[in-house]
Amino acid sequence: MNPNNDTITGTVKSFTPASLPFTIDFEDSNLREQFTIIDVNNDGCTWSYIDNATYANSGTISLAYEYNTSNAANDYFFTNCIELSADESFNVSLWYRARSTSYPESFEVYLATAPDPSAIIGSPIISKTSINNTTYEEASVDATVSTDGIYYLAIKATSDANMYYLYIDDINIRKLLDNDVAVTEILLQDSYSTGATVQPKAKITNFGLNDATVDITFKINDGSTDVYTSNVAGHAIASGEVHTITFTPDWTAAAGHYTATCTITTSDDDPTNDILTKTFIVSDPIWGFAWNAYDPTSNVPEGPVKINLVTGDMISISTYTGTDFMPGADFINGDWYVSSYDGKSLLTIDTTTGNMTTIGNLGLAMNGLAYDVITDKLYGCASDGTNSILYEINYFNGTTTQIGTIFSGSMIGIAANSHGNLYGISISDDALYSIDKATGAGTLIGPLGYDISYAQDIAFDRDNDKLYGVLYAGEGLLAEIDTATGAVTVFNRVPNELTALAFPYTYTPDAIDDISNNIFNIYPNPANNLININSNTNMSQITLLNSLGQVMMNIEPNTDFYQINIENLPEGIYSIRILTDSGLSTKLIVILH
């Protein structure tokens, strides 16, 4: 006799059945404990919860099925237990999408009496095949049960082998009531340009069994005050109909952050769906320069573009016919500097013609570039296959000096603000980092909230010191990034994969001063045809810039005396930057012919 194995213990969890109406948006971790996932074919590829706003219909978390290269999907997701009555009809709705149009997905929805495939009841109440929409669409069905009791909703993935990802979000189960009109969508964009004419619209749906007549109010609030209010009275809508309501008058958008609220003020049997809100942004146009690396629509040619982050408007500067692309960029005074990926070079791009000029060989594929206006230094980040490394770059000739490791992972873009603070975004953990310019060490700030992948870039608009990004997460996200938290605010979405983001900034040359000092002399000043530069040490680089900050000459004299012919340059004020063994000095010269 062995009494030690006569008893076994375990934990049994008991949950209270949900009552209608009931919504599953997957955000509640306690509720997720009540769900059941069954990998029937035990191939390790099944349903899971994805915490990424890119793939969620609302919030950040969605339900996703992951493909198997050999096996067709045969996996179940069961909700928590729900109490249903035989004398009440109900509606089941959910939102779904595929990861790629090239890999169609499929699924079925059943009712079940237990969280097990053997407890499935009859045929599917929803069946979707050949799903190739990459934005969410809704599936909805009315249903009944034959007896009162506890039920489960079961979602079965049925995609073929070697597809991709199927996403499900926002499952809703509600009673079919006699009187139930809901606000189902606010038809406003995520962003508008300042001064735009906005026509407020909303969709309402009559879920009730009876026809209805309702009153509706639409408001826009700036955080403290209702800046817009409109009312529609006595709107008739038949059972099952969906109406788009247009509110008058139009609203002229002023810069700011807003919340729109649409409310059905007529009482009905379900007040929970009588109100809906939507946040949106109004901003002055945010124009920057970028490299169009990929456009699946072929509407914009590959090459340099001008991009408005608010509206998504994109203007091609020139068509690039090569095979390389430019991942990193920043403006240095008036010039757009970029790094080439395959060529591993530092270049400038003319913002008017798109013509590219090679500055020098970097010897590395710099994923990002960032110019520090305080120290007049250019930084770049590159990968050694495991770590991301920070480099200082001589922007006169492209030579690099390694500073240190940022982190273990892939830093895909870096940017410096007007105070010289350096930031970067990682595609390894989808997060924003601060970067120490002295050591290269990266410090995590916070998650971006999007599953970014492939090439993309960030840049500061130094005139307002805001960090912007042309991010890529299955589509192009034109966004602002909070440097305190890493949170991303998306202005607009485009199909394009954009890189080499950079913003021109107000450049104030050094004040005119006595241009002779104990390091070098420049004479005459003003000058007519020739400028003489005499230094007490070797001059390795001389750069002449116009008042816009554009490079007019770039010379490597490697001598202590040099003469520049300026007879073909227009009159005006110019900056002369001289790199010597003692450091970098900038002085001004006036050209008068």
C-alpha positions as CSV (number, residue, x, y, z in Angstrom):
1,M,0.0,0.0,0.0
2,N,1.2,3.5,-0.9
3,P,-1.0,6.2,0.5
4,N,1.2,9.0,-1.0
5,N,-0.4,8.7,-4.4
6,D,-4.0,8.3,-3.4
7,T,-4.8,12.0,-3.7
8,I,-4.4,14.6,-6.4
9,T,-5.1,18.3,-6.1
10,G,-5.7,21.0,-8.7
11,T,-7.3,24.4,-9.2
12,V,-10.7,24.8,-10.8
13,K,-11.6,28.4,-11.8
14,S,-15.3,29.4,-11.7
15,F,-16.5,32.3,-13.7
16,T,-19.8,34.1,-13.7
17,P,-21.5,33.9,-17.1
18,A,-21.7,37.1,-19.1
19,S,-25.0,38.6,-19.9
20,L,-26.0,40.6,-23.0
21,P,-25.0,43.0,-24.3
22,F,-21.4,41.8,-24.2
23,T,-18.2,43.0,-26.0
24,I,-14.8,41.4,-26.3
25,D,-12.1,43.8,-27.4
26,F,-9.2,41.7,-26.0
27,E,-7.8,44.6,-23.9
28,D,-8.9,43.1,-20.5
29,S,-6.3,40.6,-19.3
30,N,-8.6,39.3,-16.6
31,L,-11.2,38.5,-19.3
32,R,-8.6,36.8,-21.5
33,E,-8.1,34.3,-18.7
34,Q,-11.6,33.0,-19.4
35,F,-10.9,32.3,-23.1
36,T,-9.8,28.9,-24.4
37,I,-7.5,28.3,-27.4
38,I,-7.2,24.8,-28.8
39,D,-4.5,23.8,-31.3
40,V,-6.3,20.8,-32.8
41,N,-3.5,19.5,-35.0
42,N,-0.9,20.4,-32.4
43,D,1.4,22.0,-34.9
44,G,2.4,25.0,-32.7
45,C,0.7,27.5,-35.0
46,T,-2.6,28.7,-33.5
47,W,-4.5,31.7,-32.1
48,S,-2.7,34.2,-29.9
49,Y,-3.1,37.7,-28.7
50,I,-1.2,40.4,-30.5
51,D,-0.4,43.6,-28.6
52,N,0.1,46.0,-31.5
53,A,-2.1,48.9,-32.6
54,T,-1.2,48.2,-36.2
55,Y,-3.3,45.1,-36.2
56,A,-6.1,46.1,-33.9
57,N,-9.5,47.4,-34.9
58,S,-9.6,49.3,-31.6
59,G,-7.1,49.6,-28.8
60,T,-3.9,47.8,-29.2
61,I,-4.7,44.0,-28.8
62,S,-6.3,41.7,-31.3
63,L,-6.7,37.9,-31.8
64,A,-4.5,36.5,-34.5
65,Y,-4.0,33.1,-36.1
66,E,-0.5,32.4,-37.3
67,Y,0.0,30.2,-40.4
68,N,1.8,26.9,-40.7
69,T,3.8,26.2,-43.9
70,S,2.6,22.6,-44.1
71,N,-0.7,22.3,-42.3
72,A,-4.1,23.9,-43.0
73,A,-5.6,25.8,-40.1
74,N,-7.7,23.8,-37.7
75,D,-7.6,25.8,-34.5
76,Y,-10.4,27.1,-32.2
77,F,-10.8,30.1,-30.1
78,F,-13.6,29.9,-27.5
79,T,-15.0,33.0,-25.6
80,N,-15.9,33.0,-22.0
81,C,-19.3,31.5,-21.0
82,I,-22.4,33.6,-22.0
83,E,-25.9,33.2,-20.7
84,L,-28.5,33.0,-23.5
85,S,-32.3,32.6,-23.5
86,A,-34.4,30.7,-26.0
87,D,-37.0,33.5,-26.1
88,E,-34.6,36.2,-27.1
89,S,-33.0,36.7,-30.6
90,F,-29.5,38.1,-30.5
91,N,-26.9,39.5,-32.9
92,V,-23.3,38.4,-33.2
93,S,-20.8,40.7,-34.9
94,L,-17.0,40.9,-35.2
95,W,-14.3,42.6,-37.2
96,Y,-11.7,40.7,-39.3
97,R,-8.8,41.3,-41.7
98,A,-5.9,39.6,-43.3
99,R,-2.2,40.5,-43.1
100,S,-1.6,40.5,-46.8
101,T,-3.8,40.6,-49.9
102,S,-1.6,37.9,-51.4
103,Y,-2.5,35.4,-48.7
104,P,-6.2,34.9,-48.4
105,E,-7.5,33.7,-45.1
106,S,-10.8,32.0,-43.9
107,F,-12.6,31.3,-40.7
108,E,-16.0,30.1,-39.3
109,V,-18.0,31.1,-36.2
110,Y,-20.1,28.6,-34.2
111,L,-22.1,28.4,-31.0
112,A,-21.0,25.8,-28.5
113,T,-22.2,24.4,-25.2
114,A,-18.7,24.0,-23.9
115,P,-15.2,25.3,-24.8
116,D,-14.4,22.1,-26.8
117,P,-14.7,21.3,-30.5
118,S,-16.9,18.3,-29.6
119,A,-19.5,20.7,-28.2
120,I,-20.0,22.7,-31.4
121,I,-23.7,23.2,-32.3
122,G,-24.6,22.5,-35.9
123,S,-23.4,24.6,-38.9
124,P,-21.4,27.8,-38.6
125,I,-23.4,31.0,-38.0
126,I,-20.7,33.0,-39.9
127,S,-18.4,31.7,-42.6
128,K,-15.8,33.8,-44.4
129,T,-13.5,32.6,-47.1
130,S,-11.0,34.2,-49.5
131,I,-10.4,37.1,-47.0
132,N,-7.8,39.5,-48.6
133,N,-8.9,42.8,-47.0
134,T,-6.0,44.4,-45.0
135,T,-8.3,46.9,-43.3
136,Y,-11.0,45.7,-40.9
137,E,-14.4,44.6,-42.2
138,E,-17.4,43.6,-40.1
139,A,-19.3,40.3,-40.2
140,S,-22.7,40.2,-38.5
141,V,-25.5,37.7,-38.1
142,D,-28.7,37.3,-36.1
143,A,-29.1,34.1,-34.2
144,T,-31.2,32.2,-31.6
145,V,-30.7,29.2,-29.3
146,S,-33.2,26.4,-28.8
147,T,-33.0,26.2,-25.0
148,D,-31.9,28.5,-22.1
149,G,-28.4,27.9,-20.9
150,I,-24.7,28.6,-20.9
151,Y,-23.1,29.0,-24.3
152,Y,-19.7,29.8,-25.9
153,L,-18.8,31.5,-29.1
154,A,-16.3,29.5,-31.1
155,I,-14.1,30.9,-33.9
156,K,-12.4,28.3,-36.0
157,A,-9.5,29.2,-38.3
158,T,-9.8,27.4,-41.6
159,S,-7.1,29.0,-43.8
160,D,-5.1,26.9,-46.2
161,A,-1.5,26.0,-45.3
162,N,1.2,28.5,-45.9
163,M,-1.0,31.6,-45.8
164,Y,-0.1,34.4,-43.3
165,Y,-1.9,36.0,-40.4
166,L,-5.7,36.3,-39.8
167,Y,-6.9,39.0,-37.3
168,I,-10.1,39.2,-35.3
169,D,-11.2,42.1,-33.0
170,D,-14.2,43.7,-31.3
171,I,-16.6,40.8,-30.9
172,N,-20.0,42.0,-29.9
173,I,-23.1,40.0,-28.8
174,R,-26.3,41.9,-28.1
175,K,-30.0,41.2,-27.8
176,L,-32.3,42.2,-30.6
177,L,-34.4,44.8,-28.9
178,D,-37.7,46.4,-30.0
179,N,-36.2,49.9,-30.0
180,D,-32.4,50.3,-30.5
181,V,-30.8,52.9,-32.8
182,A,-27.0,53.2,-32.4
183,V,-24.3,55.6,-33.5
184,T,-22.0,53.2,-35.3
185,E,-19.3,55.5,-36.9
186,I,-18.1,59.1,-36.9
187,L,-17.0,60.0,-40.4
188,L,-14.1,62.3,-39.8
189,Q,-10.5,62.0,-40.8
190,D,-7.7,61.5,-38.3
191,S,-6.2,64.8,-39.2
192,Y,-7.0,68.0,-41.1
193,S,-5.0,70.9,-42.3
194,T,-5.6,74.3,-40.6
195,G,-8.3,76.2,-42.4
196,A,-9.8,73.1,-44.0
197,T,-13.6,72.9,-44.4
198,V,-14.9,70.0,-42.4
199,Q,-18.3,68.5,-43.0
200,P,-19.3,66.6,-39.9
201,K,-20.9,63.2,-40.6
202,A,-21.9,60.1,-38.7
203,K,-23.5,56.7,-39.4
204,I,-26.4,55.5,-37.4
205,T,-27.9,52.0,-37.5
206,N,-31.3,50.8,-36.5
207,F,-30.6,47.5,-34.7
208,G,-34.1,47.4,-33.3
209,L,-37.1,45.4,-34.5
210,N,-39.2,48.5,-34.9
211,D,-38.9,51.5,-37.2
212,A,-37.8,54.6,-35.3
213,T,-37.6,58.4,-35.3
214,V,-34.6,59.9,-33.5
215,D,-33.0,63.2,-32.6
216,I,-29.2,63.5,-33.0
217,T,-26.6,65.9,-31.7
218,F,-23.0,66.4,-33.0
219,K,-20.4,68.3,-31.0
220,I,-16.7,69.1,-31.5
221,N,-14.7,70.0,-28.3
222,D,-11.2,71.4,-28.1
223,G,-10.6,70.0,-24.6
224,S,-12.4,72.7,-22.7
225,T,-15.1,74.2,-24.9
226,D,-17.6,72.9,-27.5
227,V,-16.5,74.8,-30.6
228,Y,-19.2,73.2,-32.8
229,T,-22.7,72.0,-32.1
230,S,-25.3,70.8,-34.6
231,N,-28.7,69.1,-34.1
232,V,-30.8,66.9,-36.4
233,A,-34.4,66.4,-35.2
234,G,-37.0,63.8,-36.2
235,H,-34.9,61.6,-38.4
236,A,-36.8,58.5,-39.5
237,I,-34.9,55.2,-39.9
238,A,-36.5,51.8,-40.6
239,S,-35.5,48.6,-38.8
240,G,-32.2,47.2,-40.2
241,E,-31.3,50.4,-42.1
242,V,-27.9,52.3,-41.9
243,H,-28.0,56.0,-42.6
244,T,-25.3,58.6,-43.0
245,I,-26.2,61.8,-41.3
246,T,-24.7,65.1,-42.5
247,F,-24.6,67.9,-40.0
248,T,-24.8,71.6,-40.9
249,P,-23.1,74.0,-41.1
250,D,-19.6,73.0,-42.1
251,W,-16.8,73.7,-39.6
252,T,-13.6,75.6,-40.4
253,A,-10.7,73.7,-38.8
254,A,-8.4,75.6,-36.4
255,A,-5.2,74.1,-35.2
256,G,-5.6,71.9,-32.2
257,H,-6.6,68.5,-30.8
258,Y,-10.3,67.7,-30.8
259,T,-12.9,65.2,-29.7
260,A,-16.0,64.8,-31.8
261,T,-19.1,63.3,-30.1
262,C,-22.3,62.1,-31.8
263,T,-25.3,61.4,-29.5
264,I,-28.7,60.0,-30.2
265,T,-30.8,61.9,-27.6
266,T,-34.0,59.9,-28.1
267,S,-34.4,57.2,-25.5
268,D,-34.4,53.6,-26.5
269,D,-33.9,50.1,-25.1
270,D,-30.1,50.2,-25.2
271,P,-28.6,53.5,-24.1
272,T,-25.0,52.1,-24.2
273,N,-24.7,52.6,-28.0
274,D,-26.4,56.0,-28.3
275,I,-23.1,57.9,-28.0
276,L,-19.8,57.6,-29.9
277,T,-16.6,59.7,-29.8
278,K,-13.6,60.2,-32.1
279,T,-10.4,62.2,-31.6
280,F,-8.7,64.0,-34.4
281,I,-6.0,66.6,-35.0
282,V,-5.9,69.9,-37.0
283,S,-2.4,71.0,-37.9
284,D,-0.7,73.5,-40.1
285,P,0.9,71.7,-43.1
286,I,4.0,69.8,-42.1
287,W,6.2,69.6,-45.2
288,G,9.4,67.7,-45.2
289,F,11.6,65.8,-47.7
290,A,11.8,62.1,-47.9
291,W,12.9,59.2,-50.2
292,N,10.1,57.2,-51.8
293,A,11.6,53.7,-51.5
294,Y,8.5,51.7,-52.5
295,D,5.0,52.5,-53.7
296,P,2.8,49.4,-54.3
297,T,0.4,51.6,-56.3
298,S,3.2,52.9,-58.6
299,N,1.6,56.3,-58.4
300,V,4.7,58.0,-57.1
301,P,8.1,57.1,-58.7
302,E,11.0,56.0,-56.6
303,G,13.2,58.8,-55.6
304,P,13.2,62.1,-53.6
305,V,9.8,63.6,-52.7
306,K,8.3,66.4,-50.8
307,I,5.7,65.1,-48.3
308,N,3.0,66.8,-46.2
309,L,2.6,64.6,-43.1
310,V,-0.8,66.0,-42.3
311,T,-2.6,65.4,-45.6
312,G,-0.3,62.7,-47.1
313,D,0.2,64.8,-50.2
314,M,3.4,63.7,-52.0
315,I,5.2,65.6,-54.7
316,S,7.9,63.8,-56.7
317,I,11.1,65.8,-57.2
318,S,12.7,63.5,-59.6
319,T,12.6,59.9,-60.7
320,Y,15.5,57.6,-59.6
321,T,16.4,54.8,-62.0
322,G,19.1,53.1,-60.0
323,T,18.7,50.1,-57.6
324,D,20.0,51.8,-54.4
325,F,17.9,53.7,-51.9
326,M,18.6,56.3,-49.2
327,P,17.7,55.2,-45.7
328,G,19.0,58.1,-43.5
329,A,19.0,61.8,-43.9
330,D,19.1,65.2,-42.2
331,F,19.5,68.8,-43.2
332,I,22.8,70.5,-42.5
333,N,22.0,74.2,-42.7
334,G,20.4,74.4,-46.2
335,D,21.6,71.1,-47.6
336,W,19.8,67.7,-47.6
337,Y,22.3,65.1,-46.7
338,V,21.5,61.4,-47.2
339,S,23.2,58.0,-46.8
340,S,23.0,55.4,-49.5
341,Y,22.3,51.8,-48.5
342,D,24.1,49.8,-51.2
343,G,26.6,52.4,-52.2
344,K,27.5,53.1,-48.5
345,S,28.1,56.7,-49.4
346,L,27.2,60.2,-48.0
347,L,25.5,62.4,-50.6
348,T,23.5,65.6,-50.9
349,I,20.2,65.9,-52.8
350,D,19.2,69.1,-54.5
351,T,15.6,69.8,-53.2
352,T,14.6,71.4,-56.4
353,T,16.1,69.2,-59.1
354,G,16.7,65.9,-57.2
355,N,20.3,65.9,-58.5
356,M,22.6,63.9,-56.1
357,T,26.2,64.8,-55.3
358,T,28.5,62.3,-53.6
359,I,30.4,63.7,-50.6
360,G,32.4,60.6,-49.8
361,N,32.4,56.9,-49.0
362,L,31.1,56.0,-45.5
363,G,32.1,52.4,-45.8
364,L,28.9,51.5,-43.9
365,A,25.2,51.3,-44.6
366,M,24.0,54.0,-42.3
367,N,20.4,53.4,-41.4
368,G,20.0,56.8,-39.9
369,L,21.6,60.3,-39.9
370,A,21.3,63.1,-37.4
371,Y,22.9,66.5,-37.4
372,D,23.6,68.3,-34.1
373,V,23.3,72.0,-34.7
374,I,24.9,72.8,-31.3
375,T,28.2,71.0,-31.9
376,D,28.1,71.0,-35.7
377,K,28.5,67.2,-35.8
378,L,26.8,64.6,-38.0
379,Y,26.0,61.2,-36.5
380,G,25.0,58.0,-38.1
381,C,23.8,54.6,-36.9
382,A,24.7,51.2,-38.6
383,S,24.4,47.6,-37.7
384,D,27.2,45.0,-37.3
385,G,24.7,42.2,-37.7
386,T,24.0,42.0,-34.0
387,N,24.3,45.5,-32.5
388,S,23.5,49.0,-33.6
389,I,26.6,51.2,-33.5
390,L,26.7,55.0,-33.3
391,Y,29.3,56.9,-35.5
392,E,30.4,60.4,-35.9
393,I,30.7,61.4,-39.6
394,N,32.8,64.0,-41.2
395,Y,30.2,65.6,-43.5
396,F,32.9,67.2,-45.6
397,N,34.4,63.8,-46.8
398,G,32.3,61.0,-45.3
399,T,34.9,59.5,-43.0
400,T,33.5,57.9,-39.9
401,T,34.6,57.4,-36.3
402,Q,33.0,54.7,-34.2
403,I,31.6,56.0,-30.8
404,G,30.0,53.0,-29.3
405,T,27.2,50.4,-29.1
406,I,23.6,51.8,-28.9
407,F,22.0,48.4,-28.1
408,S,21.6,44.9,-29.2
409,G,19.1,45.1,-32.0
410,S,18.3,47.2,-35.1
411,M,18.1,51.0,-34.8
412,I,16.5,52.0,-38.0
413,G,16.5,55.8,-37.7
414,I,18.0,58.5,-35.6
415,A,17.3,62.3,-35.1
416,A,18.7,65.2,-33.2
417,N,16.6,68.1,-31.8
418,S,17.6,71.8,-31.7
419,H,19.3,71.2,-28.3
420,G,21.5,68.4,-29.7
421,N,19.6,65.6,-27.9
422,L,19.8,62.4,-29.9
423,Y,16.9,59.9,-30.3
424,G,16.4,56.6,-32.3
425,I,13.7,54.1,-33.2
426,S,14.2,50.4,-33.1
427,I,12.5,47.8,-35.3
428,S,13.6,45.1,-32.9
429,D,11.3,46.1,-30.0
430,D,9.3,48.8,-31.7
431,A,10.4,51.5,-29.3
432,L,11.9,55.0,-29.0
433,Y,15.3,55.4,-27.4
434,S,17.5,58.3,-26.3
435,I,21.1,58.0,-27.3
436,D,24.2,59.3,-25.5
437,K,26.4,61.0,-28.0
438,A,29.5,60.5,-26.0
439,T,29.2,56.7,-25.5
440,G,26.6,55.7,-28.0
441,A,24.5,54.0,-25.3
442,G,20.8,53.9,-25.9
443,T,18.2,54.2,-23.1
444,L,14.6,52.9,-23.6
445,I,12.0,55.7,-23.5
446,G,8.8,53.7,-24.4
447,P,6.9,51.7,-27.0
448,L,5.8,53.2,-30.2
449,G,2.6,51.1,-30.2
450,Y,3.1,49.9,-33.8
451,D,4.8,46.9,-35.2
452,I,7.3,48.7,-37.4
453,S,9.4,46.9,-40.0
454,Y,11.6,47.5,-43.0
455,A,13.3,50.8,-43.7
456,Q,11.8,54.1,-42.4
457,D,13.1,57.2,-40.7
458,I,12.5,60.0,-38.1
459,A,13.5,63.6,-38.1
460,F,13.0,66.7,-36.0
461,D,11.5,69.9,-37.3
462,R,13.9,72.1,-35.4
463,D,11.7,75.2,-35.8
464,N,9.1,73.6,-33.5
465,D,11.4,70.9,-32.0
466,K,8.9,68.2,-32.7
467,L,9.8,64.7,-33.7
468,Y,8.1,63.3,-36.7
469,G,8.3,59.9,-38.5
470,V,7.6,58.2,-41.8
471,L,7.0,54.9,-40.2
472,Y,6.2,51.6,-41.9
473,A,3.9,49.0,-40.3
474,G,2.3,47.2,-43.2
475,E,1.5,50.7,-44.6
476,G,3.2,54.1,-44.3
477,L,2.4,56.0,-41.1
478,L,2.9,59.8,-41.2
479,A,3.2,60.6,-37.5
480,E,4.4,62.6,-34.6
481,I,6.4,60.8,-31.8
482,D,6.2,61.9,-28.2
483,T,9.9,62.1,-27.0
484,A,8.8,61.7,-23.4
485,T,6.8,58.4,-23.8
486,G,7.5,57.1,-27.4
487,A,3.7,57.3,-28.1
488,V,2.9,57.7,-31.8
489,T,0.2,60.0,-33.1
490,V,-0.7,59.2,-36.7
491,F,-1.6,62.1,-38.9
492,N,-2.2,60.1,-42.1
493,R,-1.6,56.8,-43.8
494,V,-0.1,56.1,-47.2
495,P,0.8,52.9,-49.0
496,N,4.4,54.1,-49.5
497,E,7.5,53.0,-47.7
498,L,9.3,56.3,-47.1
499,T,12.9,56.9,-45.8
500,A,15.4,59.7,-45.5
501,L,13.0,62.1,-43.7
502,A,14.4,65.6,-43.2
503,F,13.1,69.1,-42.5
504,P,14.7,72.3,-43.5
505,Y,15.1,74.7,-40.6
506,T,15.7,78.4,-40.0
507,Y,19.4,78.8,-40.4
508,T,21.1,82.0,-39.0
509,P,24.7,82.3,-40.1
510,D,27.3,83.6,-37.6
511,A,27.1,87.3,-37.1
512,I,29.6,89.3,-39.2
513,D,32.7,89.9,-37.1
514,D,36.3,90.7,-37.4
515,I,37.4,88.0,-39.7
516,S,41.0,88.0,-38.7
517,N,42.1,86.1,-35.6
518,N,45.1,84.2,-34.3
519,I,44.2,81.1,-36.3
520,F,43.7,82.4,-39.9
521,N,43.1,85.6,-41.9
522,I,40.6,86.0,-44.7
523,Y,41.0,89.0,-47.0
524,P,39.9,91.2,-48.6
525,N,36.4,91.7,-47.1
526,P,34.3,92.6,-48.9
527,A,35.8,90.7,-51.8
528,N,35.3,91.0,-55.5
529,N,37.1,88.3,-57.5
530,L,39.4,86.5,-55.1
531,I,39.4,85.5,-51.4
532,N,42.7,84.8,-49.8
533,I,42.9,82.5,-46.7
534,N,46.1,82.4,-44.7
535,S,46.2,80.0,-41.7
536,N,48.9,79.3,-39.1
537,T,48.1,75.6,-39.4
538,N,47.2,73.2,-42.2
539,M,43.7,73.6,-43.6
540,S,42.2,70.2,-44.5
541,Q,38.7,71.5,-45.6
542,I,37.3,74.8,-46.8
543,T,33.5,75.0,-47.4
544,L,31.8,78.1,-48.8
545,L,28.0,78.4,-48.1
546,N,25.5,81.0,-49.3
547,S,22.9,82.7,-47.0
548,L,20.5,79.8,-47.4
549,G,23.1,77.4,-46.1
550,Q,23.7,75.8,-49.5
551,V,27.2,74.5,-50.2
552,M,28.7,76.6,-53.1
553,M,32.3,75.2,-52.9
554,N,33.9,72.3,-51.1
555,I,37.7,72.3,-51.2
556,E,40.4,70.1,-49.6
557,P,43.5,72.3,-49.9
558,N,45.8,70.6,-47.3
559,T,47.9,73.7,-47.1
560,D,48.2,76.8,-44.9
561,F,47.4,79.2,-47.7
562,Y,44.6,79.1,-50.3
563,Q,43.0,81.4,-52.8
564,I,39.4,81.0,-53.9
565,N,38.0,82.5,-57.2
566,I,34.6,84.0,-56.5
567,E,34.0,86.0,-59.7
568,N,31.1,83.8,-60.8
569,L,29.3,83.9,-57.5
570,P,26.4,86.3,-56.9
571,E,26.8,89.2,-54.5
572,G,25.8,88.5,-50.9
573,I,26.8,87.3,-47.5
574,Y,28.6,83.9,-47.4
575,S,29.9,81.7,-44.7
576,I,33.4,80.2,-44.9
577,R,33.9,77.0,-42.8
578,I,37.5,76.1,-42.3
579,L,38.6,72.7,-40.8
580,T,42.1,72.8,-39.4
581,D,44.2,70.8,-37.0
582,S,42.8,73.2,-34.3
583,G,39.2,72.5,-35.1
584,L,36.3,73.9,-37.2
585,S,35.8,77.7,-37.5
586,T,33.1,79.6,-39.3
587,K,33.4,83.2,-40.5
588,L,31.4,85.4,-42.8
589,I,32.5,87.2,-46.0
590,V,30.7,89.8,-48.1
591,I,31.0,89.5,-51.9
592,L,30.5,92.7,-53.9
593,H,31.3,92.9,-57.6
